[in-house]
């Protein structure tokens, strides 16, 4: 970042602080939001672009060699006239990063000469051509596309501190992608009574990156076929990480695979169904085997704790005499247990929730519910197993971002495989966000950007209004905004430019 850029940002910050520091009533007694004498007119020679941050994302993709990796592994087109496979894939991914929510938004990019100049393209595929490209995929080419992205993912991880590679935490879950269409091949009725698809998501919790995305009919059981994709993730990650931890809910405690994963040095923490025999074993434990579970505070109070507000919801439930289940306490214990399909016993952690069932002010009765977690991790306490299993719920935030953040689960095509391709390519937009975050030099900003929701990332690092200036065999993007986040953006872009091309 040039010294001049630092001065511009610092000056803009000072001006903004002085402006916001002004307090007191207006002299004329009018409202503050009074509007202005606005006029619109076309610029003669100056050209600008709203989403100037796409230039940095494209530079990152090219430095990592994603375009070349896609062209090597994915062969769908007999003639490249003029577009290659990577052109189609990146065109859809950059549309998502630019705020597009559907394939039709590609036409907005085609109508922007500045956008195409930013990508160094004479033209980009239109929505119809993009839809035709998605319909060309079969299962083999979809796998090749995901493996091409995973090949490049390892280059994006390069340069991370040694602690980054100590343990890879893999989360597994499925979700429902509803659709209102009636003629979409592969759609079916889910267990919730919703028509649509049931994608399986295997993700890396360390960076919130989706490793494998598998589209399936809506009535597919959550864990069906998951073991094969988990094995692929293990084979991919064991080359980079010292250890691997698998996490999933009760649907993924597939006992026929536990011995094999344990023999391969893979650790796991899976939820386990509270069967009557397990509850009987837990109830037979002596009282000294149970320990109170103290939950960690959600955050650390740095000044003084604020007064807790009144629980309005609970007050209404009590006033109207509704049934209310209140948590009275939690306890943990553990014992060894050998599932029927396993040849050895594993550690079973039992969580006992003591509940008070109330109606109004009256306590009806006390209730005990059990939750179980099977694991081969033996170097930590039972409390840590419960906390780690609960942290798997963070994958729900990733799924929420894939659904409503980048709109990857819209399922716009007419068949299952085309929608699978659209899901993988749209999710690539989220993956590029993670790759950009990993290149941020400052550790605190890197962690914050990795956990940042897409809307905030879009507003900070993509929605950068830029003046587009071509000349001297160079394309210059002059940022027409000012803010502290630009220091992070420029520092990261400088780091991207210094990377060796893949």
N, C-alpha and C positions, 0 to 999 in steps of 0.2 A: 504494500500500500504506500503510495507516494506521500511525502510530507504535506503536499498541497491538499490532498484529500483529507488528511487528519485536521488541517486547519479549517477546511470547509465544514466538516462535521462538528468540530468544536464551536465554531461561530454560530452554526444553526442551532446547536443545543443552547447556547447562551441566549440567543434571541428568543427561543421558545420559552425558556425559563422566565425571562423578564416579562414576556407576554402573559404567561399563566399566573405570575405572581401578582398581577394587578387585581385589586379588590376594591369594593365600594360601589355605590349606586351610580348609574349613568347620569350624566349631567342633564340630559334632556328628558329623563324619566321614561324612556322607551325601552322595550324589550331588547335583549342583546342580539337575538337571532333575527335581525331586521332585513337580511338580504342585501343585494347590491344591484347596481345598474348593469346587469350582465348583457353581453352581446356575443353571438357565436359567428365565427368566420373561418374559412378554410385557410390553412397555412400554405404559402406559396412553394417554398423549397424545403422547409424544415419537416422532417419525418420523425415520428416517434412511435414507440411500442409500449403497451401497458405491461406485459409480462416479460420484462427484460431478463429476469433471472433464468429463463430457459437457456440462455446462452451458456451459463455456467454449468447447467446440468448436461447440456450437449457436449461441452468440453470434457466433463468428467467421464461421460460414457465413452467418448473416443479415446481418452487416455487409458481407460481400463480395457479397451478393446472389445467392448460388448458387441458392436456392430459386426466386427470381423468374426467373432465367435458364433454369432447367429448365422451368418452366411456360410460358415464351415459346416455346421451341424444340421441346419434346417434347409431341406431342399423341397420346395413346393412348386416352384415356377420353372417351366421349361425354357422360357425366354425372358430375359430381364429387359423389358421394353417399356419404360426405362428403369422401373423400380426393382430393387433387390428385396429379399426377404427381410433384411434388417431395416430397410426403408419403411416397410409396412408396419413392422413391430414398433419401431421408435416413433413413427407418426402417431399411432394410437396412444402410446405411453406418454408422449409429450402433450397430446391433447388433454389427457387426464391431469398432468401436472399444470397445465395452463388454465385449469378450472372447468374444462369440458366435462359434461355429465353423460353424453351419448355420442354415438357415431356421427349424428347429424351436425354436431358442433365442429367437425373437421372442416366443414364448408366455411366456417368463420375464419379458420386458419388459412384456407386457400385464398380467401379474399384479402389477405393482409400481405402485401409485398414485403413489408418490413419483417414479418415473422419468417417468411421464406428466406429472406436475406440473412437473418440471424442463424438459420440452420444451413446456410450455404447451398440452398436448393433452388433450382429453377422452378420446380413445381412439387407439390406433394399429392398423394392419392386422395381422391374424393371419397365421400361416405359410401357410395355404391361399390367402388373398387375395394375399399377396406372390408366391406361385408363379404364380397366375393373371396377375398383372401382368407378370412376366418373360416369360410365353408370348405376350404381345401385341406384343413387339418384332419389327420387321423390320430389314433392313440400313439403310434410310434413317433410321429413328428412332434406331438405335444410333449412327449417325454424328452425328445432331443432339445426342444426349446427350453424346458426347465433345467436340463443339465447344462446347456450353454450359459444360462444365467448363473447357475451355481459355479461353473468354472470361473466366471469373472468375479463372483462373490469373494473367492479366496484372494484375489488381487486387491479387492477393496478392503479386506481385513489386514493386509500387509501394513506394517508400520505401527500397529497397535501395541501397547505395552504388554509385557509378559503376563501380567495378571489377567489380561483379556482371554488368553488361551488356556487358563487353568481348568475351566469346566464349561462345557456347552450344555445348556439346559434346553431340552426340546419339549415343547408343549404340543399336545394332540387334542383336537376337538373337531366337531362338525357343527354346521349351522343350517338354517333353512333360508333359501333364496326364493322368496315368493314371486309368482308371476301371474298377471291377469290374462295372459294369452290362453287360447283354447286349442291352438294347433301346433304347439311347440313339441317337437319330438323329444322323448325322454322325460318329460315332466310327469309327475305323479302326485298322489295325495299323501302328505306327511302324517305322522302320528298326531300332530296338532290340528289336523283337518285343513291344512293350508296346501294349496296346489303350488308346485314349483320343483326346485331341485334341492339336493342335500350335499353341498360341497364339504369335502374333508380338508382340513387345514393342519399342516405340520409346520410349525414355526420355531424359530430360534428366539428364546426369551431374552437372551443377552442383548440383542439389537432390535427385537420385534420384527425380524425379517421372515416372511413366509418362504419356507424352503420348498415345499411341494403343495400344490393345490389340485384337488381331484374333484371334478364335477360328477355327480351321481343323481339318479332319479330320486324324487322326493320321498319315496317310501323305503329307501335303503336304510338298514340299521346303521346306527352311528359308527360302530366299530368295524363294519364289514370291509375287508381288504386293507385295514389300517396297518397290519403288521408288515406287509410288504413295503409300504412307503416309509414306515419307521426304519426298516432295515436299510433302505436307500439313504436315509438321513444319517444313520450311524456310519455307514461306509464312507459317506462324504465328510463327516465331521471328525472322525477318528484320525484323519491325516493331519488335522490342524490343532486339535485340542487334546490336552492331557487326559481328560476324563469326560464322560457323557452321562447326563442324568435325564431320564425320561419321566414325564409327568402327564397324568391324564385322570379323568374321572372314572367312575365305576364301570363305564362301558368299555374301557380300554385295559382293564386288568385281565388280559387274555392269558390265562394260566398256562396254556400249552406252549407259550413262547418264553416264559419267565426263566426256565432253566437255561435255555440257549443264550438269552441276553446276559444272564449272570455269568455263565461260563466265558463269554466274550469280554468280561470286564466292564459291562455297561450297568450303571446303577439305575434304579427306577423307584418311583413313588406313585402308586396308583390307588385311587379310591377303591373300596371293596364293598360289595353289597352286604348289608346287615342281615345275614341269614340267621335263622333261629339257632343253629349250632354255634355260630360265633357269639351271639348274644348270651348263650348259655355259658360259654367259656369265659366271657367277660364278667358275668355275674358271679362265677365261681372263684374269681380272683380274691385273695384276701384284701382286707381294707387297707393294709399298709402298701399294697401295690399301686394304689391310686394317689396321684399328686394333683394339687390344684393347678389349673392352667391360667397363667397370668398373661393376658394379651398385651402386646406392646402398644404404647401410645401411637396414635396416627401421625403425630408430628410433635416436635419439640417446641415448647413455648420459650421464645427468646427474651421476652420482656416480662409481662405479668399476665396471668391467665384471665381471660375475660369472663364476665358473668354468663353462666349457661342460660340460654333462653328457655322459656316455658315450652314443654312438649305439647303443642296444641293438639296433635293427632291423638295422643294417648289420653288427653283430657276428654276429648269428644267420645272416645271408645268407652271410657269409664262412665261418663255421664249418661250415655244412652244404653248402657247395659249390654254392650256387645261382648262376645267372647274374645278374650285377650290372652295370648300366650307370651309370658315374660321369662326371659332367661335369668335363672337364679344363680347359676355357677357352672363351671366346666372343670372336668378332671380328665387326666390322661393316665393310661397304663399300657403295658405291652406284654406280649407273650409270643412264643414261637408257634407257627402254624404251617402245615403242609397242605396246600390245595390238592384236590383229587388228581389233577393232571400234571403235578410236579413230583419230582423224585426226591426233593429235599425241602426242608422247612425254611421259611422266611420269617422275618420280623413282622409281626402284626401289631400296629399301634391302634389302640382303642381310645376314642374320644367320647366321654360321657357328658351329655348336656342335661343338667337338672333344670326342669321347666316348671313354672307355676301357671296353671290354667285358671284364669279369673273371669268373672262376669260382674261388671260394675266394680264395687268395692269388696265383693265377696270372693274368697279363694275357693274354687270348686274342688280341685285336687292337684297333687303334684304328679309330674310325669317325667320319665327318664327316656332319652333317646340316645342311641349309639351310632357312631360313625367310625368306620374302620379304614385303615390305610396299610397296604402291604408294600414292603420295601426290603431291599437288600443293603441299605445304608445302615451301618452299625457304628459309625464313628461320631455320632451326635446324639443328643437327648431326644426323647419322644416329643417334647415340645417343639423342637426344631423341625421334626418331620411334619407335624401338623401345620406349622407356619409355612413351610415350603409348599405343602400341598395346597394351602389357601392362596399362595401367591400365583398359582397356576391360573387363577381367575383373571389375572391381568391379560390373558389371551383374549378375554371377552372384549377388552378395549381395542385390541388389534382387529378383531372381527367387526366391531362397531365402526372402526375407521374404514375397513374395506367395504362396509355396507353404505354408510352415509357420508364418509369423508371423501373417498375417491370414486364412489359409485361403481365398484368393481363387481358387485353382485346383482346388477340390473338384469342380466341375461337377455340381451337385446336380439339375439339371433333366433333362428327357427329350429335348431336342432341341438342336441346335447353336446356334441363335440365342438361346434362353432362357439357355443356359449362357454365351454371349457377354455377354448383358446382366448376368448375375450377376457375371461376371468384372469388367466395367467398374465396376459399382456397389460391389462389395467393395473393389476397388483404390482407389475414392474415399476409403475410410477411411484408407489409407496416404497419399493426397494431402493430406487434411486434416491429418494429422500434420506433413507438410512445411510446409503453410501456417502452422500454429501455430508451428513452429520459426522461420519467417522473420519472425514478429512479435516474437521475443524481443529486447529492447533490447541486451543485452550480447553482443558479437560472439563471444566464446569459447563461451558457452553456446549461441548460435545454431548455430555449426558443430557442436558436440558433439551437439545434439539432431537436426540433419539427418542425421547418420551413426548415430544411435542405432537399435538394433534395436527392433522393435515391442514385444516383451515388456518391455524396460526402460522404454520410453516409457509403456506401459500402467501399470506399477507406480508410476511417478513422477507422471504428470500426469492419468491417468484414474481409477485406483483410489484416489480420495480420499474416505474416509468422511465424509459430511456430514449434519448435522441439517437437516431441511427445515422451515422456518418460513414460513407464509403469514400475511400480515396487512398492513394499510395499503396495499393494491393493489400489494404487492411480495412477491417470493419471495426469501427469504434462505436461503443455504446456509452453515451454520456448520461449518467444517472441524474434524473430530474427530481430527486427527493433527498431528504436528509433525515438521519436518525442514527442512534447508537448501534442498531443492529447491522448497519452497513460496515462497521469495523469488522464484525465477524464475517460478513459476506466477502469483503475484499481480502481478508487474511486467508479465508478458505480458498478463494479463487486463485490466490497466489500459490498456495500449496498444491492445488490441482495442476497448475501450469508447470510446476517443477517435477511432477510425477513422470516416470519413464513410461513411454507408450507400450501398451500390452500387445 
